[in-house]
Amino acid sequence: MRIPDHEIRHSAPIAEVSIEAPARLHFGFVDLSAGARRYGSIGVALETPCTRLRAQRAPQVVAHGPGAPRAAAYAERLRAQLGLHGGVVLHLEQALPEHAGLGAGTQLALAVGTALARLYGLALDARELAHRLERGRRSAIGLGAFEQGGLIVDGGRRAEATNPPPIVARLPLPAAWTWILIFDDRRQGLSGAEESAAFAALAPSAAAEAEALSRLVLMEILPAAAEGDLGAFGAGLTRLQDRVGDYFAPAQGGRRYRSPAVARALAWLREHGAAAVGQSSWGPTGFALAADHAQAETLVRAVAAAVPDAALRYVLSATRNAGAAIHATAAARRSQGAPLSA
């Protein structure tokens, strides 16, 4: 569907758009029963790693760098939907690892879509772009991370809905809290048709389980986040991971973790001072939570020595309490390249 003329902004021509979009951790689904609304998710935006790109208008769609074929496909799809006569050159400087549980596809889609909208003066926000590119159909955590960051809860979706679920809660987390990410590049999480088949094979959860998880999110995790109570937040999050992991165990070959090596590292961290441990989405990326950067560094050194595995990578990240960073530069003929507000 083309954009109506009244929805096209006739602002100063844009020469270049640069975007930095955050990764996200997906902590799990709240309601997997066959109720009026299904799924419901909780997760958090991360400062590190991220997707970073620059874009300029061009006659055709061209993409360079990590994730270039997927980025070009998103741009071509939007170009066709909107009836654009021009294209875009995408310079991908950094991309999230795919199928690792960090929301790589959604962040890339929203970054490409936002760049195209800014370059062509189109009144398309992130939610509309997600709908057009079929992102966020089960969970809106990636969309919330792109729009506003922080700790995010979405309200699930109605059975007949195709739009991303609504964001129903968003809170900043203390800047000192530090996430330890554990990567195992030998494995990948489920995605695409394999992910859809896994969901289809799982029986709906009991309504009582959805009620227990909802209480855990509403009355334990969110209040602890609002009060900056690391102990209560971490304990609630780990319990949520345990229960959600039990539900998904038949689909991923174990109670919680896609990677046995990540599982061993997280078991050690759980016993030696991490406030929370878990797996993001289908993994294989695991996470642990520390009070601050210094404690996180200490824990990483200790776990790497206690549970040695040269293939595991540890990355530290603060919570990103803001959405994607978007910078547009006006065409030189109008403003000598002066930055425009995002």
Secondary structure, 3 states (H helix, E strand, C coil): CCCCHHHECCCCCEEEEEEEEEEEEEEEEEECCCCCEEEEEEEEEEEEEEEEEEEEEECCEEEECCCHHHHHHHHHHHHHHHCCCCEEEEEEEECCCCCCCCCHHHHHHHHHHHHHHHHHCECCCHHHHHHHCCCCCCCCHHHHHHHCCCEEEECCEECCCCCCCCEEEEECCCCCCEEEEEEECCCCCCCHHHHHHHHHHCCCCCHHHHHHHHHHHHHHHHHHHHHCCHHHHHHHHHHHHHHHHHHHHHHHCCCCCCCHHHHHHHHHHHHCCCCEEEECCCCCCEEEEECCHHHHHHHHHHHHHHCCCCCEEEEEEEECCCCCEEEEEECHHHHCCCEECC
